[in-house]
């Protein structure tokens, strides 16, 4: 794996982890009019 591939893998994993951790908060955020990319 190249450094770029490792960095991309870390970024993807971190994003997926954060999304999973915040999953319970998504309805609350959506009720405050956050949508799509705002949630990302």
mmCIF entry with sequence, helices, sheets and N, C-alpha, C, O atoms, coordinates in Angstrom:
data_MODEL
# 
_entry.id   MODEL 
# 
_entity.id                         1 
_entity.type                       polymer 
_entity.pdbx_number_of_molecules   1 
# 
_entity_poly.entity_id                      1 
_entity_poly.type                           'polypeptide(L)' 
_entity_poly.nstd_linkage                   no 
_entity_poly.nstd_monomer                   no 
_entity_poly.pdbx_seq_one_letter_code       
;(UNK)(UNK)(UNK)(UNK)(UNK)(UNK)(UNK)(UNK)(UNK)(UNK)(UNK)(UNK)(UNK)(UNK)(UNK)(UNK)
(UNK)(UNK)(UNK)(UNK)(UNK)(UNK)(UNK)(UNK)(UNK)(UNK)(UNK)(UNK)(UNK)(UNK)(UNK)(UNK)
(UNK)(UNK)(UNK)(UNK)(UNK)(UNK)(UNK)(UNK)
;
_entity_poly.pdbx_seq_one_letter_code_can   XXXXXXXXXXXXXXXXXXXXXXXXXXXXXXXXXXXXXXXX 
_entity_poly.pdbx_strand_id                 A 
# 
loop_
_entity_poly_seq.entity_id 
_entity_poly_seq.num 
_entity_poly_seq.mon_id 
_entity_poly_seq.hetero 
1 1  UNK n 
1 2  UNK n 
1 3  UNK n 
1 4  UNK n 
1 5  UNK n 
1 6  UNK n 
1 7  UNK n 
1 8  UNK n 
1 9  UNK n 
1 10 UNK n 
1 11 UNK n 
1 12 UNK n 
1 13 UNK n 
1 14 UNK n 
1 15 UNK n 
1 16 UNK n 
1 17 UNK n 
1 18 UNK n 
1 19 UNK n 
1 20 UNK n 
1 21 UNK n 
1 22 UNK n 
1 23 UNK n 
1 24 UNK n 
1 25 UNK n 
1 26 UNK n 
1 27 UNK n 
1 28 UNK n 
1 29 UNK n 
1 30 UNK n 
1 31 UNK n 
1 32 UNK n 
1 33 UNK n 
1 34 UNK n 
1 35 UNK n 
1 36 UNK n 
1 37 UNK n 
1 38 UNK n 
1 39 UNK n 
1 40 UNK n 
# 
_struct_asym.id          A 
_struct_asym.entity_id   1 
# 
loop_
_struct_conf.conf_type_id 
_struct_conf.id 
_struct_conf.pdbx_PDB_helix_id 
_struct_conf.beg_label_comp_id 
_struct_conf.beg_label_asym_id 
_struct_conf.beg_label_seq_id 
_struct_conf.pdbx_beg_PDB_ins_code 
_struct_conf.end_label_comp_id 
_struct_conf.end_label_asym_id 
_struct_conf.end_label_seq_id 
_struct_conf.pdbx_end_PDB_ins_code 
_struct_conf.beg_auth_comp_id 
_struct_conf.beg_auth_asym_id 
_struct_conf.beg_auth_seq_id 
_struct_conf.end_auth_comp_id 
_struct_conf.end_auth_asym_id 
_struct_conf.end_auth_seq_id 
_struct_conf.pdbx_PDB_helix_class 
_struct_conf.details 
_struct_conf.pdbx_PDB_helix_length 
HELX_P HELX_P1 AA1 UNK A 3  ? UNK A 21 ? UNK A 3  UNK A 21 1 ? 19 
HELX_P HELX_P2 AA2 UNK A 23 ? UNK A 25 ? UNK A 23 UNK A 25 5 ? 3  
HELX_P HELX_P3 AA3 UNK A 26 ? UNK A 31 ? UNK A 26 UNK A 31 1 ? 6  
HELX_P HELX_P4 AA4 UNK A 36 ? UNK A 39 ? UNK A 36 UNK A 39 1 ? 4  
# 
_struct_conf_type.id          HELX_P 
_struct_conf_type.criteria    ? 
_struct_conf_type.reference   ? 
# 
loop_
_atom_site.group_PDB 
_atom_site.id 
_atom_site.type_symbol 
_atom_site.label_atom_id 
_atom_site.label_alt_id 
_atom_site.label_comp_id 
_atom_site.label_asym_id 
_atom_site.label_entity_id 
_atom_site.label_seq_id 
_atom_site.pdbx_PDB_ins_code 
_atom_site.Cartn_x 
_atom_site.Cartn_y 
_atom_site.Cartn_z 
_atom_site.occupancy 
_atom_site.B_iso_or_equiv 
_atom_site.pdbx_formal_charge 
_atom_site.auth_seq_id 
_atom_site.auth_comp_id 
_atom_site.auth_asym_id 
_atom_site.auth_atom_id 
_atom_site.pdbx_PDB_model_num 
ATOM 1   N N  . UNK A 1 1  ? 0.831   -1.186 0.000  1.00 0.00 ? 1  UNK A N  1 
ATOM 2   C CA . UNK A 1 1  ? 0.000   0.000  0.000  1.00 0.00 ? 1  UNK A CA 1 
ATOM 3   C C  . UNK A 1 1  ? 0.875   1.248  0.000  1.00 0.00 ? 1  UNK A C  1 
ATOM 4   O O  . UNK A 1 1  ? 1.898   1.315  0.681  1.00 0.00 ? 1  UNK A O  1 
ATOM 5   N N  . UNK A 1 2  ? 0.448   2.223  -0.774 1.00 0.00 ? 2  UNK A N  1 
ATOM 6   C CA . UNK A 1 2  ? 1.179   3.481  -0.802 1.00 0.00 ? 2  UNK A CA 1 
ATOM 7   C C  . UNK A 1 2  ? 0.729   4.365  0.373  1.00 0.00 ? 2  UNK A C  1 
ATOM 8   O O  . UNK A 1 2  ? -0.274  4.086  1.029  1.00 0.00 ? 2  UNK A O  1 
ATOM 9   N N  . UNK A 1 3  ? 1.477   5.409  0.615  1.00 0.00 ? 3  UNK A N  1 
ATOM 10  C CA . UNK A 1 3  ? 1.095   6.340  1.690  1.00 0.00 ? 3  UNK A CA 1 
ATOM 11  C C  . UNK A 1 3  ? -0.272  6.948  1.424  1.00 0.00 ? 3  UNK A C  1 
ATOM 12  O O  . UNK A 1 3  ? -1.073  7.119  2.343  1.00 0.00 ? 3  UNK A O  1 
ATOM 13  N N  . UNK A 1 4  ? -0.534  7.271  0.177  1.00 0.00 ? 4  UNK A N  1 
ATOM 14  C CA . UNK A 1 4  ? -1.817  7.857  -0.193 1.00 0.00 ? 4  UNK A CA 1 
ATOM 15  C C  . UNK A 1 4  ? -2.953  6.877  0.089  1.00 0.00 ? 4  UNK A C  1 
ATOM 16  O O  . UNK A 1 4  ? -3.997  7.271  0.609  1.00 0.00 ? 4  UNK A O  1 
ATOM 17  N N  . UNK A 1 5  ? -2.760  5.626  -0.246 1.00 0.00 ? 5  UNK A N  1 
ATOM 18  C CA . UNK A 1 5  ? -3.780  4.616  0.010  1.00 0.00 ? 5  UNK A CA 1 
ATOM 19  C C  . UNK A 1 5  ? -4.016  4.430  1.512  1.00 0.00 ? 5  UNK A C  1 
ATOM 20  O O  . UNK A 1 5  ? -5.156  4.269  1.948  1.00 0.00 ? 5  UNK A O  1 
ATOM 21  N N  . UNK A 1 6  ? -2.954  4.452  2.286  1.00 0.00 ? 6  UNK A N  1 
ATOM 22  C CA . UNK A 1 6  ? -3.080  4.328  3.736  1.00 0.00 ? 6  UNK A CA 1 
ATOM 23  C C  . UNK A 1 6  ? -3.854  5.521  4.292  1.00 0.00 ? 6  UNK A C  1 
ATOM 24  O O  . UNK A 1 6  ? -4.747  5.355  5.124  1.00 0.00 ? 6  UNK A O  1 
ATOM 25  N N  . UNK A 1 7  ? -3.514  6.706  3.836  1.00 0.00 ? 7  UNK A N  1 
ATOM 26  C CA . UNK A 1 7  ? -4.203  7.919  4.300  1.00 0.00 ? 7  UNK A CA 1 
ATOM 27  C C  . UNK A 1 7  ? -5.688  7.863  3.945  1.00 0.00 ? 7  UNK A C  1 
ATOM 28  O O  . UNK A 1 7  ? -6.533  8.227  4.762  1.00 0.00 ? 7  UNK A O  1 
ATOM 29  N N  . UNK A 1 8  ? -6.009  7.413  2.740  1.00 0.00 ? 8  UNK A N  1 
ATOM 30  C CA . UNK A 1 8  ? -7.405  7.308  2.319  1.00 0.00 ? 8  UNK A CA 1 
ATOM 31  C C  . UNK A 1 8  ? -8.152  6.273  3.162  1.00 0.00 ? 8  UNK A C  1 
ATOM 32  O O  . UNK A 1 8  ? -9.308  6.483  3.530  1.00 0.00 ? 8  UNK A O  1 
ATOM 33  N N  . UNK A 1 9  ? -7.502  5.179  3.457  1.00 0.00 ? 9  UNK A N  1 
ATOM 34  C CA . UNK A 1 9  ? -8.107  4.133  4.279  1.00 0.00 ? 9  UNK A CA 1 
ATOM 35  C C  . UNK A 1 9  ? -8.387  4.663  5.687  1.00 0.00 ? 9  UNK A C  1 
ATOM 36  O O  . UNK A 1 9  ? -9.459  4.415  6.239  1.00 0.00 ? 9  UNK A O  1 
ATOM 37  N N  . UNK A 1 10 ? -7.447  5.377  6.259  1.00 0.00 ? 10 UNK A N  1 
ATOM 38  C CA . UNK A 1 10 ? -7.630  5.957  7.594  1.00 0.00 ? 10 UNK A CA 1 
ATOM 39  C C  . UNK A 1 10 ? -8.774  6.958  7.580  1.00 0.00 ? 10 UNK A C  1 
ATOM 40  O O  . UNK A 1 10 ? -9.613  6.963  8.480  1.00 0.00 ? 10 UNK A O  1 
ATOM 41  N N  . UNK A 1 11 ? -8.807  7.798  6.567  1.00 0.00 ? 11 UNK A N  1 
ATOM 42  C CA . UNK A 1 11 ? -9.864  8.800  6.461  1.00 0.00 ? 11 UNK A CA 1 
ATOM 43  C C  . UNK A 1 11 ? -11.237 8.134  6.359  1.00 0.00 ? 11 UNK A C  1 
ATOM 44  O O  . UNK A 1 11 ? -12.179 8.550  7.033  1.00 0.00 ? 11 UNK A O  1 
ATOM 45  N N  . UNK A 1 12 ? -11.352 7.119  5.531  1.00 0.00 ? 12 UNK A N  1 
ATOM 46  C CA . UNK A 1 12 ? -12.610 6.406  5.364  1.00 0.00 ? 12 UNK A CA 1 
ATOM 47  C C  . UNK A 1 12 ? -13.037 5.726  6.660  1.00 0.00 ? 12 UNK A C  1 
ATOM 48  O O  . UNK A 1 12 ? -14.202 5.796  7.051  1.00 0.00 ? 12 UNK A O  1 
ATOM 49  N N  . UNK A 1 13 ? -12.101 5.079  7.312  1.00 0.00 ? 13 UNK A N  1 
ATOM 50  C CA . UNK A 1 13 ? -12.400 4.393  8.565  1.00 0.00 ? 13 UNK A CA 1 
ATOM 51  C C  . UNK A 1 13 ? -12.836 5.378  9.640  1.00 0.00 ? 13 UNK A C  1 
ATOM 52  O O  . UNK A 1 13 ? -13.791 5.115  10.372 1.00 0.00 ? 13 UNK A O  1 
ATOM 53  N N  . UNK A 1 14 ? -12.155 6.495  9.739  1.00 0.00 ? 14 UNK A N  1 
ATOM 54  C CA . UNK A 1 14 ? -12.505 7.521  10.731 1.00 0.00 ? 14 UNK A CA 1 
ATOM 55  C C  . UNK A 1 14 ? -13.894 8.086  10.451 1.00 0.00 ? 14 UNK A C  1 
ATOM 56  O O  . UNK A 1 14 ? -14.676 8.306  11.376 1.00 0.00 ? 14 UNK A O  1 
ATOM 57  N N  . UNK A 1 15 ? -14.200 8.320  9.184  1.00 0.00 ? 15 UNK A N  1 
ATOM 58  C CA . UNK A 1 15 ? -15.508 8.837  8.801  1.00 0.00 ? 15 UNK A CA 1 
ATOM 59  C C  . UNK A 1 15 ? -16.605 7.853  9.184  1.00 0.00 ? 15 UNK A C  1 
ATOM 60  O O  . UNK A 1 15 ? -17.618 8.237  9.768  1.00 0.00 ? 15 UNK A O  1 
ATOM 61  N N  . UNK A 1 16 ? -16.397 6.583  8.852  1.00 0.00 ? 16 UNK A N  1 
ATOM 62  C CA . UNK A 1 16 ? -17.388 5.556  9.164  1.00 0.00 ? 16 UNK A CA 1 
ATOM 63  C C  . UNK A 1 16 ? -17.572 5.412  10.672 1.00 0.00 ? 16 UNK A C  1 
ATOM 64  O O  . UNK A 1 16 ? -18.698 5.241  11.138 1.00 0.00 ? 16 UNK A O  1 
ATOM 65  N N  . UNK A 1 17 ? -16.491 5.477  11.438 1.00 0.00 ? 17 UNK A N  1 
ATOM 66  C CA . UNK A 1 17 ? -16.561 5.387  12.885 1.00 0.00 ? 17 UNK A CA 1 
ATOM 67  C C  . UNK A 1 17 ? -17.351 6.560  13.463 1.00 0.00 ? 17 UNK A C  1 
ATOM 68  O O  . UNK A 1 17 ? -18.228 6.369  14.306 1.00 0.00 ? 17 UNK A O  1 
ATOM 69  N N  . UNK A 1 18 ? -17.041 7.756  13.012 1.00 0.00 ? 18 UNK A N  1 
ATOM 70  C CA . UNK A 1 18 ? -17.737 8.956  13.505 1.00 0.00 ? 18 UNK A CA 1 
ATOM 71  C C  . UNK A 1 18 ? -19.222 8.898  13.159 1.00 0.00 ? 18 UNK A C  1 
ATOM 72  O O  . UNK A 1 18 ? -20.073 9.245  13.978 1.00 0.00 ? 18 UNK A O  1 
ATOM 73  N N  . UNK A 1 19 ? -19.521 8.462  11.952 1.00 0.00 ? 19 UNK A N  1 
ATOM 74  C CA . UNK A 1 19 ? -20.918 8.369  11.524 1.00 0.00 ? 19 UNK A CA 1 
ATOM 75  C C  . UNK A 1 19 ? -21.679 7.375  12.403 1.00 0.00 ? 19 UNK A C  1 
ATOM 76  O O  . UNK A 1 19 ? -22.818 7.630  12.794 1.00 0.00 ? 19 UNK A O  1 
ATOM 77  N N  . UNK A 1 20 ? -21.059 6.266  12.705 1.00 0.00 ? 20 UNK A N  1 
ATOM 78  C CA . UNK A 1 20 ? -21.689 5.258  13.557 1.00 0.00 ? 20 UNK A CA 1 
ATOM 79  C C  . UNK A 1 20 ? -21.885 5.794  14.975 1.00 0.00 ? 20 UNK A C  1 
ATOM 80  O O  . UNK A 1 20 ? -22.927 5.565  15.590 1.00 0.00 ? 20 UNK A O  1 
ATOM 81  N N  . UNK A 1 21 ? -20.887 6.503  15.489 1.00 0.00 ? 21 UNK A N  1 
ATOM 82  C CA . UNK A 1 21 ? -20.968 7.067  16.836 1.00 0.00 ? 21 UNK A CA 1 
ATOM 83  C C  . UNK A 1 21 ? -22.079 8.108  16.947 1.00 0.00 ? 21 UNK A C  1 
ATOM 84  O O  . UNK A 1 21 ? -22.712 8.232  17.995 1.00 0.00 ? 21 UNK A O  1 
ATOM 85  N N  . UNK A 1 22 ? -22.316 8.849  15.879 1.00 0.00 ? 22 UNK A N  1 
ATOM 86  C CA . UNK A 1 22 ? -23.310 9.923  15.895 1.00 0.00 ? 22 UNK A CA 1 
ATOM 87  C C  . UNK A 1 22 ? -24.680 9.485  15.387 1.00 0.00 ? 22 UNK A C  1 
ATOM 88  O O  . UNK A 1 22 ? -25.601 10.298 15.307 1.00 0.00 ? 22 UNK A O  1 
ATOM 89  N N  . UNK A 1 23 ? -24.819 8.213  15.047 1.00 0.00 ? 23 UNK A N  1 
ATOM 90  C CA . UNK A 1 23 ? -26.056 7.708  14.450 1.00 0.00 ? 23 UNK A CA 1 
ATOM 91  C C  . UNK A 1 23 ? -27.289 8.068  15.287 1.00 0.00 ? 23 UNK A C  1 
ATOM 92  O O  . UNK A 1 23 ? -28.326 8.430  14.730 1.00 0.00 ? 23 UNK A O  1 
ATOM 93  N N  . UNK A 1 24 ? -27.191 7.975  16.579 1.00 0.00 ? 24 UNK A N  1 
ATOM 94  C CA . UNK A 1 24 ? -28.329 8.286  17.453 1.00 0.00 ? 24 UNK A CA 1 
ATOM 95  C C  . UNK A 1 24 ? -28.672 9.773  17.431 1.00 0.00 ? 24 UNK A C  1 
ATOM 96  O O  . UNK A 1 24 ? -29.804 10.152 17.732 1.00 0.00 ? 24 UNK A O  1 
ATOM 97  N N  . UNK A 1 25 ? -27.709 10.613 17.079 1.00 0.00 ? 25 UNK A N  1 
ATOM 98  C CA . UNK A 1 25 ? -27.923 12.065 17.062 1.00 0.00 ? 25 UNK A CA 1 
ATOM 99  C C  . UNK A 1 25 ? -28.498 12.572 15.745 1.00 0.00 ? 25 UNK A C  1 
ATOM 100 O O  . UNK A 1 25 ? -28.972 13.705 15.677 1.00 0.00 ? 25 UNK A O  1 
ATOM 101 N N  . UNK A 1 26 ? -28.463 11.758 14.710 1.00 0.00 ? 26 UNK A N  1 
ATOM 102 C CA . UNK A 1 26 ? -28.880 12.216 13.382 1.00 0.00 ? 26 UNK A CA 1 
ATOM 103 C C  . UNK A 1 26 ? -30.320 12.730 13.370 1.00 0.00 ? 26 UNK A C  1 
ATOM 104 O O  . UNK A 1 26 ? -30.556 13.812 12.832 1.00 0.00 ? 26 UNK A O  1 
ATOM 105 N N  . UNK A 1 27 ? -31.301 12.008 13.938 1.00 0.00 ? 27 UNK A N  1 
ATOM 106 C CA . UNK A 1 27 ? -32.668 12.558 13.934 1.00 0.00 ? 27 UNK A CA 1 
ATOM 107 C C  . UNK A 1 27 ? -32.761 13.927 14.624 1.00 0.00 ? 27 UNK A C  1 
ATOM 108 O O  . UNK A 1 27 ? -33.486 14.810 14.165 1.00 0.00 ? 27 UNK A O  1 
ATOM 109 N N  . UNK A 1 28 ? -32.036 14.092 15.708 1.00 0.00 ? 28 UNK A N  1 
ATOM 110 C CA . UNK A 1 28 ? -32.036 15.375 16.417 1.00 0.00 ? 28 UNK A CA 1 
ATOM 111 C C  . UNK A 1 28 ? -31.456 16.477 15.522 1.00 0.00 ? 28 UNK A C  1 
ATOM 112 O O  . UNK A 1 28 ? -32.000 17.580 15.461 1.00 0.00 ? 28 UNK A O  1 
ATOM 113 N N  . UNK A 1 29 ? -30.360 16.179 14.834 1.00 0.00 ? 29 UNK A N  1 
ATOM 114 C CA . UNK A 1 29 ? -29.749 17.157 13.937 1.00 0.00 ? 29 UNK A CA 1 
ATOM 115 C C  . UNK A 1 29 ? -30.660 17.468 12.754 1.00 0.00 ? 29 UNK A C  1 
ATOM 116 O O  . UNK A 1 29 ? -30.772 18.620 12.333 1.00 0.00 ? 29 UNK A O  1 
ATOM 117 N N  . UNK A 1 30 ? -31.314 16.427 12.219 1.00 0.00 ? 30 UNK A N  1 
ATOM 118 C CA . UNK A 1 30 ? -32.233 16.651 11.105 1.00 0.00 ? 30 UNK A CA 1 
ATOM 119 C C  . UNK A 1 30 ? -33.409 17.523 11.527 1.00 0.00 ? 30 UNK A C  1 
ATOM 120 O O  . UNK A 1 30 ? -33.914 18.317 10.733 1.00 0.00 ? 30 UNK A O  1 
ATOM 121 N N  . UNK A 1 31 ? -33.845 17.376 12.770 1.00 0.00 ? 31 UNK A N  1 
ATOM 122 C CA . UNK A 1 31 ? -34.947 18.207 13.244 1.00 0.00 ? 31 UNK A CA 1 
ATOM 123 C C  . UNK A 1 31 ? -34.525 19.678 13.354 1.00 0.00 ? 31 UNK A C  1 
ATOM 124 O O  . UNK A 1 31 ? -35.368 20.574 13.409 1.00 0.00 ? 31 UNK A O  1 
ATOM 125 N N  . UNK A 1 32 ? -33.218 19.907 13.385 1.00 0.00 ? 32 UNK A N  1 
ATOM 126 C CA . UNK A 1 32 ? -32.690 21.268 13.416 1.00 0.00 ? 32 UNK A CA 1 
ATOM 127 C C  . UNK A 1 32 ? -32.316 21.738 12.014 1.00 0.00 ? 32 UNK A C  1 
ATOM 128 O O  . UNK A 1 32 ? -31.574 22.705 11.842 1.00 0.00 ? 32 UNK A O  1 
ATOM 129 N N  . UNK A 1 33 ? -32.840 21.041 11.028 1.00 0.00 ? 33 UNK A N  1 
ATOM 130 C CA . UNK A 1 33 ? -32.705 21.374 9.603  1.00 0.00 ? 33 UNK A CA 1 
ATOM 131 C C  . UNK A 1 33 ? -31.331 21.077 8.994  1.00 0.00 ? 33 UNK A C  1 
ATOM 132 O O  . UNK A 1 33 ? -31.000 21.614 7.937  1.00 0.00 ? 33 UNK A O  1 
ATOM 133 N N  . UNK A 1 34 ? -30.533 20.234 9.643  1.00 0.00 ? 34 UNK A N  1 
ATOM 134 C CA . UNK A 1 34 ? -29.296 19.767 9.025  1.00 0.00 ? 34 UNK A CA 1 
ATOM 135 C C  . UNK A 1 34 ? -29.658 18.660 8.060  1.00 0.00 ? 34 UNK A C  1 
ATOM 136 O O  . UNK A 1 34 ? -30.471 17.795 8.386  1.00 0.00 ? 34 UNK A O  1 
ATOM 137 N N  . UNK A 1 35 ? -29.072 18.671 6.888  1.00 0.00 ? 35 UNK A N  1 
ATOM 138 C CA . UNK A 1 35 ? -29.377 17.676 5.868  1.00 0.00 ? 35 UNK A CA 1 
ATOM 139 C C  . UNK A 1 35 ? -28.099 17.261 5.138  1.00 0.00 ? 35 UNK A C  1 
ATOM 140 O O  . UNK A 1 35 ? -27.114 17.999 5.109  1.00 0.00 ? 35 UNK A O  1 
ATOM 141 N N  . UNK A 1 36 ? -28.139 16.077 4.555  1.00 0.00 ? 36 UNK A N  1 
ATOM 142 C CA . UNK A 1 36 ? -27.105 15.593 3.659  1.00 0.00 ? 36 UNK A CA 1 
ATOM 143 C C  . UNK A 1 36 ? -25.689 15.971 4.017  1.00 0.00 ? 36 UNK A C  1 
ATOM 144 O O  . UNK A 1 36 ? -25.146 15.492 5.012  1.00 0.00 ? 36 UNK A O  1 
ATOM 145 N N  . UNK A 1 37 ? -25.082 16.831 3.211  1.00 0.00 ? 37 UNK A N  1 
ATOM 146 C CA . UNK A 1 37 ? -23.694 17.206 3.387  1.00 0.00 ? 37 UNK A CA 1 
ATOM 147 C C  . UNK A 1 37 ? -23.442 17.949 4.687  1.00 0.00 ? 37 UNK A C  1 
ATOM 148 O O  . UNK A 1 37 ? -22.335 17.905 5.223  1.00 0.00 ? 37 UNK A O  1 
ATOM 149 N N  . UNK A 1 38 ? -24.465 18.634 5.201  1.00 0.00 ? 38 UNK A N  1 
ATOM 150 C CA . UNK A 1 38 ? -24.310 19.318 6.486  1.00 0.00 ? 38 UNK A CA 1 
ATOM 151 C C  . UNK A 1 38 ? -23.988 18.304 7.584  1.00 0.00 ? 38 UNK A C  1 
ATOM 152 O O  . UNK A 1 38 ? -23.214 18.590 8.498  1.00 0.00 ? 38 UNK A O  1 
ATOM 153 N N  . UNK A 1 39 ? -24.590 17.118 7.483  1.00 0.00 ? 39 UNK A N  1 
ATOM 154 C CA . UNK A 1 39 ? -24.345 16.083 8.477  1.00 0.00 ? 39 UNK A CA 1 
ATOM 155 C C  . UNK A 1 39 ? -22.986 15.438 8.293  1.00 0.00 ? 39 UNK A C  1 
ATOM 156 O O  . UNK A 1 39 ? -22.398 14.944 9.255  1.00 0.00 ? 39 UNK A O  1 
ATOM 157 N N  . UNK A 1 40 ? -22.489 15.437 7.090  1.00 0.00 ? 40 UNK A N  1 
ATOM 158 C CA . UNK A 1 40 ? -21.158 14.862 6.838  1.00 0.00 ? 40 UNK A CA 1 
ATOM 159 C C  . UNK A 1 40 ? -20.117 15.765 7.395  1.00 0.00 ? 40 UNK A C  1 
ATOM 160 O O  . UNK A 1 40 ? -18.926 15.471 7.292  1.00 0.00 ? 40 UNK A O  1 
# 
